[in-house]
Amino acid sequence: MTLTELLPEYLTSSSPTHLLLIAVPPLLVLYTIYVVIYRLYLGPLASIPGPRLAALTQWYEFYYDIILPGQYTFKICELHKEYGPIIRINPWEVHISDPDFHRELLPAGTNRRRDRTHFWCDQFGAPGSVVSTVPHELHKLRRSAVNHYFSTASVRNLQPVIEERVDALLARLREHGKTKKQTPIDMLHPFAALAYDIINEYAFAKAEHAGQNPVEHPTFRFDVTEGLTTGVQYGKLFQHIPILLTTLERLPPKFLAAISPAYRSFLATRVSIAKQITDISHNLHSSESSSSKGANHLDLSHPTIFHSLLTSDTLPPSEKTIPRIADEGHVLIQAGAVTVAWALAIATFHLLQQRDTTLRKLQAELRAAIPDPSESTPLATLERLPYLKAVVKECFRLSLGSSSRITRVAPDEALKFTPSNICLQAYHHNNSPEEEEVVVKKYKKEWILPPGTEISMTSYQISANEEIFPDARSFRPERWLENKELDRYLTSFGAGPRACLGMQLAYAEMYLALAKMWRVWEGGEQVGSDGLRLGEDDKVMAASEKEKGSAGGQLLTVGRMRLAEGVTQRDAELGVDWFIPAPYIGSQGVRVYFESH
């Protein structure tokens, strides 16, 4: 008897297609059973604590990221309280909450390789950019071509560009305080306009200071800010559904505008960036001399990042294509505009809320260092002002830079994690010796994470750590003056060779914007001449200004600012994680009234 004769008749008489349809369901069931068993019991991460559903499927993360949305960062914090300092947050990734492990995950130097993950990078929709580069070596190559543009020396040379834009913004706000003093401004928009103008000028040397830039625009180009913010929000979807970006880009503009006008604006910005880089490329390859004024000639005020990239001797031709460089431009513009704007908005809220304490200290220091606000003060001088420096650090601590976790892969080495004492303090409640013994026994273990493991940490958890930053939600610049050791826990820009490329530029923008704004604007409970309520010191200051102004001297202030009714701390702190921080859904932002003298 042959094997064919032993098989059931319906199998021998069926076509291959029919047999395949019969075989697929049980094979899928077997595969699913295998995946469940492997992920929960056999895989290298099976012993890591955490919810079983998160270890089994990434739909767990999808729910908190997309459905709620933007809440997985907070859920991770809750999971650490329940399971300990190391947890598994999806089938492939481990999250660690120990502040002292930060330097191990993000080591200094380039000898210890750290790759990113495709899942983390997919959110930007710009695979050619430095920030979205997965392999360590390719990142090193791409970053080396632009590093010098973001060095401390290069940024200080950029001070005239930054200062000109800050002055333009202050002029706009002063004009608003004269003509629209009853209309509050959501400060995210003017600050985003400022940062957008600066990075656009630095990147393309093509800023048009004739009413076309966001700073000069009547609405501060609200649509640009909303578009950039919406693009970041969609990034969470791109992480989970990478094909979505390509699909959206292929939709007719009118149809896309009907679905999401803000996202249409975001895509328009991407197209504009690509066009500008194409223009630069055409100009560079033009046979015309640099002195001629052909159709493609760009009149440049200074060397730019993208001219340098397109003419780089260190990059191979494959790294100098227009799509690759356009990806770089897209991320630089997006990250450079929104993150600094959020930090400045947070500063505005807290300084106005603490006008009798923190703001008064800051302004006393600024008035002593800047007797005449109409004159330029070197950036190096501002960086040496102790209280201003502390204010800047506190702003960056609370603004976070990125609110999402940073994921790394060590492809060549196993990483060891043993919870530090400062990490274990979070699990103490009464600090008794008995409790300490229980905590150490439960959590003080050595974990070996094999090469290739996806490991992540979140800046938010470090910035909000009460053991490091007591009363962490409070804005208290003095903490940085009292304890110099805190600097190692300021992680808003990451660390190591993959730290934020624009860190020095962000610091320069903060120093110049805060110094120039708060040197000439006062905070007040109520602004304007009608019903102005002033403290005794304010009355003396106002009289001094009036006397100095009548004598032809330089006025100390140009006007007053106050928070609009209903603005609370929730409008100036993380409520939704879109990779960049955002307040709770429904927030109207940090709204401020201006009234000029």
Steps between C-alpha positions, in 0.01 A plus 500: 500500500644838398502822702253656258254219572527568874403870466135600519335524162419875537874572533609302194221642286552866604694759305818656650308822563233311689764320704667830584173647623450195719853516640525874573260526800664226709846631407401848615370355825825310553706810419297711742548243775874497429523882513309511829717233661824651367426857605368411843725209600791429264627832361800688644268759659259249653633557853458879488206615719202674347143444382464179302289671236779751429749214466266321264396772256571860404126567485534573872722798417277594204205540735675748729682682217224528240160429654532703822733667353860590593476339843747212485774709663278539808396135491866399500549705818210313661643166392835581661324569829331161475777280359827671591784693333523274194194397300406358163280746309453310172614166359845633405575785740610549859453829684718610793414774750838536672641855448856374547466250213458788255875531434531127441223499244632821339878481553741778407727449200442292190686179592197332656244450226141599558245449224152641489198287408286519188188529714637807678623661177182438298315775688692774316422382148850612403731197475781707348538732799764473770239450771332214307821314419498152650860366461773650717756536220264671255386739772862586575563576131190715457547690823866575436397698192289747702652494849710812454190703410355432843816543707517762774727722288275481194189578702666802660583627152128469428409744778421791261249279315333384822503847651347661191210255511451544877491878454246459221279287724523747789400781262196295395402437861541866587278596207244241612510655846406836351225396259359171635556516872166326567594199286718235667762308303569128528875536551581176321427672168731804518777289651458234230511779241825623653665158505371419150647820360837438666544142383369587153748787471784281627410211273421684178618864541179588324288666766283776357475777757219679320189362657531146362664335799290375793634769736376779271178324405180638663421161657863389546419243229274307733449250217873418488515432874184290488631314197833417665325392820249286309785338307658397829167365626461287189845360571353265758279352228798471265681297766225241514389526135809604296320482165258772611742786420545387140123461467431851629764655275328348196156638582378798293572826689134604502391166642772511765409859590141388559618222734760704690589857400781504757660187357465643151697800625761263641543325166516838326791589728675176402451582132631853557814367671566257214455782249745726682761225505439436129558872435823491700617193308422661164685812606806305608513306176439801282777578258460869575764671712421597858486865400234451235129526576342220304147378550607240754739721696437531872625812671644355822568703813717225654606137439223250574464143616360373173753670278763325711328161473457522124867590450643275773821311420438249779159378381469254210266592210226275641487723809467821300176426317220754524252259672762414766590864564130594498442248780774675696336837442156376598615372840719804572215742433242297690711427806664842502172690505266317735728386784652842571157662475363267769795577730449877460125466561570311822744771606239769434238325711720442803670841493165678485356274767801571725542866408569612859776244556662324206431769240615777733832319561551440130427859405732637768781293353414602143483871584841486665655315206316689223479870592387594149267239345536659158862384485605145414630285785738218401358153542805402705413776749143378535619143555700619802198650678432249782128552545424521129693177449298336778174620343603355163587163656171489690312581179668215316443261790127565495465527122676162456615546140335173404230346716530154343740230600837476326575149378846359433645166397850390602580260213845395625468469875275370772397778737483437872241677708497507879267758657687788665422628847333813364277276287402282796405807705185528288376172654548613862203633690600532866881465466517246780787245505247220465347657191842563348585134542178398325558744212860388450402134507218554251665732248880498549578245230743486211336476161700397193350642181644313200643677192227624270248568777290812453542707818332831573486776758282811530622850581167577666561240771838651584377860497206409724706288742427633850822353642705714261268799457289544816164659425573414139191664348601837642703754304793570732820619328677521837539122504770530230693755707477292816614169351745490210467120484156538343655577161559130436125442522402766247416257221273707276746479211610142547868417534792349312567517126127484424408793726278767347684662211347843565570516874735801485264685267209436738701634793596812302138567406392460862769729640440776246120478499465492879758772559366740239133441581516521878746787499229725355164337586354500850263248651185640655180382664319747279656691213424837350424844636136424586479344846870412511584337831865543590713410796713766669813389314309515173384855572859609563608327179220664300592845634866437421412398145285808450776729625764326290281503192428873531873563525560318174652192663442132425173370647544197724180332383265520204187351653337238717382144452255289695352154471150480359217381721476124528864422417632240745811289541333223301532725194877506550583139578498164328154356449535320167812338357524567125880448513511874567316596820151645488252603771175317557263468204270801505758740645489849351869547573695753703297809407644839589375859484744771391469871559771739391586821684 
